[in-house]
Amino acid sequence: MGLYIKFLTIAIYGFTVLSHAQLKNIVPKSYIAYKTQQAINIDGEDSDPSWNKVEWSELFIDIEGVKQPKYKTQVKMLWDDSYYYILAKLEEPHVWANLTKRDAIIFHNNDFEIFIDPDGDSHNYYEIEINALNTVWDLFISQPYRDNNVVLNDWNIVGLKSAVKVNGTINNAEDIDKGWVLEIAIPWSAFKTGYFHKNVPSDKFWRVNFSRVNWDFQLENGKYSRKKDKNGKLLHEYNWVWSPMGVVNMHEPEKWGYVYFSSKQAGSKDDFIISNDEKLKWKLFEIYRSQKTYFAQNKIWATSLKDLNATVIKIDSKTIKPILENHSQGWNIIVKSPFSGKYLIIREDSKLTIN
């Protein structure tokens, strides 16, 4: 099942594991999710008082971070001791969907997607896709597709709540719609790694991103379907995201945005600053991706950082020298942070550890 899903994702999303040509200087977005004291009714409406106390995110951008999308997309976020709440507003003049079976390949319809890596190590992350019929596909992914991963397609979020409100009429080609709103509540318990794991991230951040897949459509006997060219080949989808990736690939978790779960109540103001250690992680992952590219081109791993033009890292006037450590099972990229004194290590399978 995992290999099947992996093949489909690579083929239809149009990215290649060995291709890492990408936009430089990607800076992840950040959002402060405030705590709500009032219960949120998951009905696809934004009428709960707490939603009116928090701001919308920036408008989504094309996944590569260059083009402006055809339609607008924004999100809001809240949390309480039980749930992580997300409200998504999608502008769409023709709201359509035809997939109704849970865990179907939802991005074959227009959809909204959520990616979550709680500990930011690029492994063991979660993906949720939902279409305008409120059909859910939830997956657990052991590590990015660039490595030998396992995808648990039959993993389901127990207690997930979601609702869609269409501002128009779904699957009706004879009128123009305004779009659709998705409201979702993800229980913190879905992310627990053990019975006693206290994982509610009060005053902490998680790595998160959102993607919207949108297809050009055609009508066949009054029914919507994905548009094909004159040779019968499906046209490529559009990928619009909250935090740009620089490449057509959502599965580089180190580039996702930062959601800081403030303990302050909705309506308050808080601050969140991305630390220099986080910026150091970005640089380490740049070296990691360069190593993957080097292997793709030369069929061997680089044994020196000189081969990767990565002998030094500069952050906030600090010059830092990483180490490339080769061993019988692979390699590590290691650096000691001058900001925290901790060692940051990335393995050949992209797993990040901090000691």
N, C-alpha and C positions, 0 to 999 in steps of 0.2 A: 504493500500500500504506500509506504513512504517513497519508494523509488518512483512509483507511478505519479504521485502528486508532484514530486520533484521535477519529473520530465515535463509535466503539463505546465508547471509554473515557469520553467525556463523557456519553453517553446512559445507560450502565448504572451508572456510579458516581454519577450523580445530582448532579453539580456543574455550575455554570454559570461560564464563563470571566469573565463580566462581574459576577458576584456576589462581593462581598468582605466581607459582613457576617460578623464572626468574633469569637471570644472574645478579649478583650484580655489583655495581659501573659502571652503564651505564653512559657514558659522551657524551652528544649530540655533534654532529659535528657542525661546523659553516662555513659560506661562506660569503664573501663580494661581493655583487652584485653592480657593478659600473653603473653609469648613462651613457647612450649612447646619443651622440649628433646627430648621423646619424639615419635616419629611418631604421628599420629592415624589410626586405622583407621576409614574412613568406612563404617559399617555400620548406622547408625541407633540405636546404643547409646551410653550415656554412661559406659561402663565403662573408657575410657582413663584412666589415672591423672591426667593433666593436667586433665581435666574436673572431677575431684573436688577440685582445688586452687583453683578459681575460683568466684565467686559467681554466682547467677542475677541477672538484671536485676529491676527492679521489675515487678510484674504489669502487663500491658497495660491501657490505659484506652480508652474509646470515643474515636473520632478527634477529636471536638469537645472532649474533655477534661472532660466533665461526668459522663456515665453510667458506672456500673460494668458491665462486660461480663457476659454470662450464664455464660461459661466462662473458665477461667484460661489465660493464655499467658505464657511467660517465655522468655528467651534467655540463653545464655552465649556468650562469644567468646574465641578464642585466635588466635595467629598464629605462623608461623615464616618462614624466608627464602623459602619457595615459595608458601605459601597463607595465606589469611584463612579461619579456621574459625568456623562458626556452628552452635550447637546450639539447636534450638527445641523446646519442650515444649508441646503443645496439648491441653488437656482437651476431650474430646468424647465424649458418650455414644453417638452414632451416627456412626461413621466411614464415610463413603461418598465415592465419586468414580467418574466414568465417562469422563473424557477421557484418552486414551492417546497422542495424536499431539503430538509436540513442536511448540511454538509455536502450539498451539491457544489459544483465549481461556480461560486456566486459571481466572480468577476466576468463570467460570460454574459451577465447583465451589467447595466450601470450599477455601481455599488459604492458603499462607504466602508473604509477599512481602518482598523485600529491595530497598532503594533506596540507591544509593551515589553521592555526588558527591565525588570525590577532592580537588579543589582548592577546593571551596566557592564557586565563582563562579556557581552556579545554572544553568549550561549544561553540555552534554555529560555527562549522567549516565546511570546504569545501573539497570535494573529486572529482577529475577528473581522469577518466580512458580512455585510448586511445589505440586501437590496430593498427596493421600494415596496415590496410585498412583506417586508420584515422577515425574510428568510435568512437564517443564520448559518454561517460556516465558521466554526472555531477550531483552531489548530494549535498544537504545541510543537515547537521546532527546536531540536536539540542544539543546532548550530547553523550558521549561515550556509546557503547553497554552494558557496565557493569551496566549502570543505565537505567531507563525507558525513552527511547529516542524516538524521532520522526525523520524519514528520509523522506525528500522531494525528491522523485525520479523524479518528474515532474518539478523540478526547473532547469532552463536552463540559462547559462551564455550568456546574450545578448552581441554580439560583439566579442565573442571568435574567435580567429584565430588559425588554426593549419594546419600543412602539414607534410607529411611523405615522405621520400625518401628511397626507398629500394635499397641497394647495392647488387643487384642480381636480381632474378626473384621470385616474391611472388607466393606461392602455386604451385611450380614446384619441384617435388621430384627428378628430374633427374640431378640437378646440386647442387653445394655448393655455398651458399651465404656468403657475408661478414657480413651482418646485416642490420639494419635500423636506420635511424635518424629521430627524431621527433623534430619539431620546433613549439613553441606555444607562443601566445601572449594573456595574460589574462588582460582584461581591469580592471583598479582599480575600476571603477564604479560597478563592480559585487559585491564588498565587502562593498559598502556603506550601512550604517544602517539608513540613513535619507538623505533628499534632500540636506541639507547644510553640511553634514558630509564631512570634509576634511580628507580623509584617505590615501593620498599618503604618504608612510612612509619614507620620506627623512631623512637620518641620524637616522633612527630607525630600529629596528629588528622586524621580524615576526617569529613565530614558523612554520616550514615547514619540510616536509619529502617527500621522493620519494621512491616508491616501484616498483619493476619489478616482475610480476608473469610469470613464465615460466613452461610449462608442457612438460613431455616426450610425444612423439607422436607415433602414428601408422598410417599405410597407409591402406586404404580400397578402392579398385578400383582406386588407384592412388591419392586419396584425403586424406589430413591430418585430424586427429582427435586426441583427448586426449587419451593417452594410458591406457589400462585396464589390470588388472591382469588376471590370468587363470580362475578366477571365475566371470569375467565380471565387476569387481569393478574398478572405476577410481583410478589410482595411484595419490598420493598426488602431489600437485604442489610445485615448488620451489618459495620461497619468498626472493628476494634480494633487499636490501635497501641501501640508502645513510647513514642514521644515525641509528645504530642498536637499536633494541627494547628490546633485552634480552628475549623475549617470542614471540610466533607466534601470534601476535596481533598488527596490525597497529593502533588500536583505543585506544591508551593511549597517548593523545596529549602532555602530560607533558614531554614525552621523545623525542619528535621530535627535529630536528636540529634548528639552528638559522641562518636566512638569514638577514644580515645587509645591508640595502639599502643606500650605500654611495652616497653622492651628488657629489663626485669627479668623473671626467670623466674616462671612460674606458681607460686603459693604465697608470693610476695613481696608487699610493699606499696609502692605508689607513689601519687603525688598528681597530680591534674589540675585546674587552675583555668581557667575560661573567662575569657579576657582582656577588658579594656575595649574593645579594638579590635573584638572579636567582638560585644560588646554594641552598639557603635556601628553595626556592620553591620545588626543587628536594626532599629535605629531608622531607618536609611536605607531599608531595605526596607519599613518601615511607611509612609514617605513615598511610596515607589514605588507601593505598593498604593493609597494615597489618590489618587495621580495617575491610576491606572487607573480608579478609581471615579469620579473627577471627569469623566473623558472619557466614561464610560458614561452619566453623567447629563446632560452638557452638550454632547456631540458635539465638543468642542474640548479641547485640553490646557490646564491651568492655566499661566499665564505668571509667576505669583508664588507664593512659598511661603505668603504670607498667605492665598491662596485655599484652601490646604490646611491651614491652622492649624498650620503646621510651620516656624515661623521660627527656633526654637531647639530644641536637643537637650540634655538634662541627664543626665550619667552621672558617678557618683562625685564629686559636688560640682562637676563641671566644666560650664560652660555653653558649648555649641558652636553655631556658626551655620553651617548648611549653605547651599549656593548652588544655585539652580535655573538652569541655563544652557540657553537655547533656541538652536537653530541650524537651518539649512535642512533637515537630515536628521532632526531629532527634538529630543531634549533629554537633558541629563545632570543628575544630582543629585551634587554634589561637597561633600566635607567634608575638612578637614585634621585629622587626629587629634592631640589634645594629648598623647596617651599615647605614640605612636610617631613622630610627626612625618610620617607617611605620608599621602598623599592617597587617599581612598576614593571611587570613582566608580561610579555605577550609571547605565547607559544606559536608553533607553526600551524596549529589549527585555529588560531585567532582568539583563543581563550586568554582573557586578561585576569591577572591576579595581582594583589597588592599585599606586600608584607612590611 
